[in-house]
Amino acid sequence: MGALTVGLIQLTVGDDPAANLGPTIALIRKAAGRGARLVLTPEATNLLSPDRARQAAMLRPEDQDATLAALRAEARALDIWLLVGSLALASGDADGRFANRSLL
C-alpha cells in the first residue's frame, strides 16, 4: 500500500471572504506542490467575525458561495482531495442562524 501525503493548512482569517480566499488558495497550491494528495483547511476557512451583522452581509448559501466554488475548482485543477474544515454559510433559517459546514 502506498503512502498518502497530507497537507494541513493553518490560516489567519478575517471578516472578508474575498480577502481570505487568495492566501487560502496559495497555501493549497503550496501543499499540493509538495506532494500533498489530501489537503485540509481549518474551521471557518472563509470568514471569522464576532459581528453578526457583518456575517449576515457577507455569507451566502452553499450553492452561491464564491469561496466554495473557487476551492472546488482549485481541487479539480490540482487533482487533489480537499477537506474544507468548515465554511460559514447562510442557512436560510427563519431565525437567521448560520451554518458551519465541513466539505470534502
Backbone as JSON, one array per atom type, in Angstrom:
{
  "sequence": "MGALTVGLIQLTVGDDPAANLGPTIALIRKAAGRGARLVLTPEATNLLSPDRARQAAMLRPEDQDATLAALRAEARALDIWLLVGSLALASGDADGRFANRSLL",
  "N": [[0.85, -1.17, 0.0], [0.57, 2.23, -0.84], [2.0, 5.34, 0.33], [0.29, 8.18, 1.7], [0.43, 11.54, 1.2], [-0.28, 14.27, 3.18], [-1.52, 17.54, 3.45], [-1.66, 20.04, 5.83], [-3.29, 22.94, 6.55], [-2.93, 26.1, 8.04], [-4.59, 29.04, 8.84], [-4.88, 32.65, 9.01], [-7.69, 34.13, 9.45], [-9.92, 36.65, 8.44], [-12.71, 38.97, 8.4], [-13.56, 39.11, 5.76], [-14.48, 37.3, 3.14], [-13.54, 37.31, 0.43], [-10.98, 38.44, 0.65], [-9.76, 36.51, 2.2], [-9.62, 34.34, 0.54], [-7.49, 34.33, -1.42], [-4.95, 33.92, 0.05], [-5.64, 31.4, 1.08], [-5.91, 29.74, -1.21], [-3.31, 29.98, -2.18], [-1.84, 28.62, -0.19], [-2.96, 26.07, -0.41], [-2.08, 25.38, -2.97], [0.66, 25.38, -2.49], [0.9, 23.24, -0.7], [-0.01, 21.13, -2.34], [1.94, 21.29, -4.29], [4.08, 20.31, -2.9], [3.55, 17.7, -2.86], [1.22, 16.85, -1.57], [-1.71, 14.96, -1.51], [-4.05, 14.99, -0.26], [-5.53, 17.7, 1.19], [-6.12, 19.74, 3.96], [-8.13, 22.27, 5.32], [-8.66, 24.72, 7.94], [-11.31, 25.13, 10.45], [-13.81, 27.57, 9.78], [-12.83, 28.66, 7.35], [-13.52, 30.58, 5.44], [-14.56, 32.92, 6.7], [-14.35, 34.78, 9.67], [-15.76, 36.3, 12.28], [-16.91, 38.27, 14.99], [-19.05, 39.87, 14.65], [-22.31, 39.84, 14.06], [-23.95, 41.17, 12.24], [-22.15, 41.78, 10.21], [-21.49, 39.18, 9.39], [-24.0, 38.38, 8.39], [-24.2, 40.08, 6.22], [-22.11, 39.21, 4.6], [-22.15, 36.4, 4.22], [-23.17, 33.63, 2.17], [-25.56, 31.27, 0.78], [-24.76, 27.75, 0.44], [-24.83, 26.92, -2.31], [-24.3, 29.29, -3.59], [-21.94, 30.29, -2.74], [-18.93, 31.92, -3.16], [-16.36, 31.28, -2.25], [-16.47, 28.49, -1.8], [-17.01, 27.61, -4.43], [-14.64, 28.43, -5.72], [-12.71, 26.94, -4.29], [-13.48, 24.32, -4.88], [-13.0, 24.3, -7.64], [-10.24, 24.68, -7.62], [-9.33, 22.36, -6.32], [-10.07, 20.46, -8.22], [-8.47, 21.31, -10.4], [-5.91, 20.9, -9.38], [-6.01, 18.25, -8.95], [-6.51, 16.98, -6.46], [-7.66, 15.81, -3.22], [-9.66, 17.78, -1.21], [-10.32, 18.82, 1.94], [-12.38, 20.94, 3.36], [-12.21, 22.4, 6.3], [-14.22, 23.89, 7.59], [-16.83, 25.96, 6.35], [-18.4, 29.03, 6.88], [-21.74, 29.54, 6.3], [-24.7, 30.96, 4.86], [-27.76, 29.92, 6.12], [-30.43, 30.05, 5.57], [-32.32, 29.74, 7.46], [-35.19, 30.76, 9.31], [-34.68, 32.09, 11.68], [-32.29, 33.33, 11.25], [-29.86, 32.09, 11.75], [-26.52, 30.85, 11.09], [-24.85, 28.39, 9.08], [-22.3, 26.01, 9.76], [-20.26, 24.33, 7.93], [-18.5, 21.4, 7.07], [-16.73, 20.32, 4.26], [-15.95, 17.99, 1.73]],
  "CA": [[0.0, 0.0, 0.0], [1.37, 3.44, -0.95], [1.85, 6.38, 1.34], [-0.53, 9.33, 1.36], [0.95, 12.8, 1.73], [-1.37, 15.14, 3.59], [-1.15, 18.93, 3.76], [-2.51, 20.69, 6.83], [-3.16, 24.39, 6.38], [-3.37, 26.98, 9.12], [-4.88, 30.36, 8.29], [-5.34, 33.77, 9.8], [-8.89, 34.5, 8.7], [-10.63, 37.85, 8.86], [-14.14, 39.02, 8.14], [-13.81, 39.34, 4.34], [-14.21, 36.06, 2.42], [-12.73, 37.54, -0.78], [-9.6, 38.66, 1.08], [-9.25, 35.26, 2.76], [-9.51, 33.31, -0.49], [-6.16, 34.33, -2.04], [-3.99, 33.19, 0.87], [-6.06, 30.01, 1.2], [-5.53, 29.05, -2.45], [-1.84, 29.93, -2.24], [-1.38, 27.55, 0.7], [-3.38, 24.8, -1.0], [-1.14, 25.12, -4.07], [1.95, 25.06, -1.89], [0.81, 21.87, -0.18], [-0.08, 20.22, -3.49], [3.26, 21.33, -4.91], [4.98, 19.49, -2.07], [3.13, 16.31, -2.98], [0.0, 16.5, -0.82], [-2.86, 14.47, -2.29], [-5.18, 15.38, 0.58], [-5.23, 18.96, 1.85], [-7.16, 20.09, 4.92], [-8.14, 23.64, 5.82], [-9.25, 24.75, 9.29], [-12.66, 25.64, 10.65], [-14.01, 28.98, 9.43], [-11.88, 28.99, 6.29], [-13.92, 31.74, 4.66], [-14.91, 34.13, 7.44], [-14.38, 34.7, 11.13], [-16.12, 37.62, 12.78], [-17.9, 38.26, 16.07], [-20.09, 40.81, 14.27], [-23.38, 39.1, 13.4], [-24.42, 41.94, 11.08], [-21.14, 41.58, 9.17], [-21.7, 37.83, 8.9], [-25.23, 38.37, 7.59], [-23.93, 40.8, 4.97], [-21.07, 38.56, 3.79], [-22.33, 34.98, 3.99], [-24.08, 33.19, 1.13], [-25.89, 29.84, 0.86], [-23.74, 26.85, -0.13], [-24.84, 26.91, -3.78], [-23.94, 30.62, -4.08], [-20.73, 30.73, -2.04], [-17.79, 32.07, -4.07], [-15.21, 30.56, -1.71], [-16.65, 27.08, -2.09], [-16.84, 27.41, -5.88], [-13.22, 28.56, -6.05], [-11.96, 25.82, -3.71], [-13.81, 23.14, -5.68], [-12.26, 24.42, -8.91], [-8.81, 24.51, -7.32], [-9.1, 20.93, -6.05], [-10.13, 19.78, -9.53], [-7.3, 21.7, -11.2], [-4.71, 20.29, -8.79], [-6.28, 16.81, -8.85], [-6.32, 16.6, -5.06], [-8.81, 15.81, -2.32], [-9.61, 18.96, -0.36], [-11.29, 18.83, 3.04], [-12.53, 22.29, 3.91], [-12.54, 22.19, 7.7], [-15.6, 24.36, 7.57], [-17.18, 27.26, 5.81], [-19.6, 29.66, 7.42], [-22.67, 29.7, 5.18], [-26.06, 31.36, 5.19], [-28.55, 28.69, 6.19], [-31.81, 30.26, 5.14], [-33.22, 29.56, 8.6], [-36.0, 31.94, 9.63], [-34.12, 32.81, 12.82], [-31.06, 34.0, 10.84], [-28.63, 31.36, 12.11], [-25.62, 30.47, 10.02], [-24.38, 27.01, 9.11], [-20.85, 25.8, 9.81], [-20.22, 23.05, 7.23], [-17.26, 20.81, 6.59], [-17.0, 19.81, 2.92], [-14.86, 17.26, 1.08]],
  "C": [[0.9, 1.24, 0.0], [1.07, 4.43, 0.16], [0.97, 7.51, 0.82], [0.09, 10.55, 2.01], [-0.22, 13.73, 1.96], [-0.81, 16.52, 3.9], [-2.15, 19.53, 4.72], [-2.26, 22.19, 6.77], [-3.68, 25.1, 7.61], [-3.51, 28.37, 8.55], [-5.11, 31.4, 9.37], [-6.48, 34.37, 9.0], [-9.51, 35.74, 9.31], [-12.08, 37.8, 8.45], [-14.5, 39.34, 6.69], [-13.47, 38.08, 3.55], [-13.33, 36.24, 1.18], [-11.26, 37.73, -0.43], [-8.97, 37.39, 1.63], [-8.97, 34.22, 1.69], [-8.11, 33.22, -1.1], [-5.12, 33.57, -1.22], [-4.34, 31.71, 1.03], [-5.63, 29.22, -0.04], [-4.01, 28.94, -2.57], [-1.29, 28.79, -1.37], [-1.78, 26.17, 0.19], [-2.42, 24.42, -2.13], [0.23, 24.74, -3.54], [1.96, 23.62, -1.39], [0.79, 20.86, -1.32], [1.27, 20.16, -4.21], [4.3, 20.52, -4.16], [4.51, 18.04, -2.02], [1.89, 15.91, -2.22], [-1.09, 16.07, -1.79], [-4.16, 14.74, -1.55], [-4.76, 16.63, 1.33], [-6.42, 19.33, 2.73], [-7.01, 21.54, 5.35], [-8.83, 23.65, 7.19], [-10.72, 25.17, 9.27], [-12.69, 27.12, 10.29], [-13.0, 29.45, 8.39], [-12.25, 30.28, 5.57], [-14.15, 33.02, 5.45], [-14.92, 33.85, 8.94], [-14.62, 36.11, 11.65], [-17.11, 37.48, 13.93], [-19.11, 39.14, 15.75], [-21.17, 40.1, 13.45], [-23.92, 39.86, 12.17], [-23.44, 41.79, 9.91], [-21.29, 40.18, 8.56], [-22.92, 37.78, 7.97], [-25.0, 39.04, 6.23], [-23.01, 40.02, 4.04], [-21.38, 37.12, 3.41], [-23.4, 34.71, 2.94], [-24.45, 31.73, 1.37], [-24.82, 29.02, 0.12], [-23.69, 26.93, -1.65], [-24.49, 28.25, -4.41], [-22.61, 31.12, -3.51], [-19.52, 30.74, -2.97], [-16.55, 31.33, -3.56], [-15.31, 29.08, -2.03], [-16.45, 26.79, -3.57], [-15.37, 27.47, -6.26], [-12.4, 27.39, -5.51], [-12.25, 24.52, -4.45], [-13.02, 23.15, -6.99], [-10.77, 24.18, -8.7], [-8.48, 23.04, -7.07], [-9.13, 20.14, -7.35], [-8.87, 20.05, -10.34], [-6.03, 21.04, -10.7], [-4.82, 18.77, -8.69], [-5.95, 16.29, -7.46], [-7.68, 16.46, -4.39], [-8.62, 17.0, -1.4], [-10.71, 18.85, 0.68], [-11.3, 20.23, 3.63], [-13.06, 22.11, 5.33], [-13.92, 22.69, 8.03], [-15.66, 25.7, 6.87], [-18.4, 27.75, 6.58], [-20.5, 29.97, 6.24], [-24.02, 30.2, 5.69], [-26.93, 30.11, 5.12], [-29.96, 28.84, 5.63], [-32.82, 30.07, 6.26], [-33.94, 30.87, 8.92], [-35.41, 32.76, 10.77], [-32.77, 33.46, 12.5], [-29.76, 33.31, 11.22], [-27.82, 31.03, 10.87], [-25.24, 29.01, 10.18], [-22.87, 27.02, 9.13], [-20.63, 24.39, 9.22], [-18.81, 22.65, 6.83], [-17.58, 20.11, 5.27], [-15.76, 19.14, 2.35], [-15.05, 17.35, -0.42]]
}
